[in-house]
């Protein structure tokens, strides 16, 4: 399990980015039916069934908000001022559609403080492994050309930098990324490396119970 220093400094939460071997150790996770959407849901209690959203938000202690990934970016947010947390599943589609900004905006509407909001980004596919076809590249505007690199007639997408840029666009200042590449690092599940493998690693965040 890995952590980011900025989230570890907040004593009202626990968090972790699990690898393939450790994901089963994640205690009592609250999961989502992740659909690559821009939708976030505020929880006050454990849902009966996994909601079809790509981000969960809560102020309720003991709710272990959990993201499943195998190349997409898990993003954990925490605000010590409002004692609010969120867990985001961000694939390139969800990030492009605004899942990050929508989650932050919903947190702000619920009372979060942008000046104290902290983000940690877990393991996900990195630039050297993320080859992107022209059909997908065409979705992005010319102003985002700097996220793409062409090597030997192949186009590679700097997904890590893109996610960070969307968090900055949402107004966050404290952002840390683990930096591990799920595709090349076999400690992690990777859909791109093995699309037949249904397994996913977990990333979770929870407000401590008093």
URKA-V210337 format. One record per helix or strand. SS is the DSSP state (2 for helix, 1 for strand). FROM is the first residue (numbers start at 0). LEN is the number of residues. If there is no record, write none. Layout:
BEGIN
<<SS;FROM;LEN> <SS;FROM;LEN>>
END
This chain:
BEGIN
<<1;1;1> <2;4;4> <1;12;5> <2;22;3> <1;29;1> <1;39;4> <1;54;4> <1;64;5> <1;72;7> <1;83;7> <2;91;6> <2;98;11> <1;116;5> <1;123;1> <2;126;3> <1;130;1> <2;133;4> <2;141;6> <1;147;4> <1;153;4> <2;158;11> <1;173;4> <1;180;1> <1;200;7>>
END
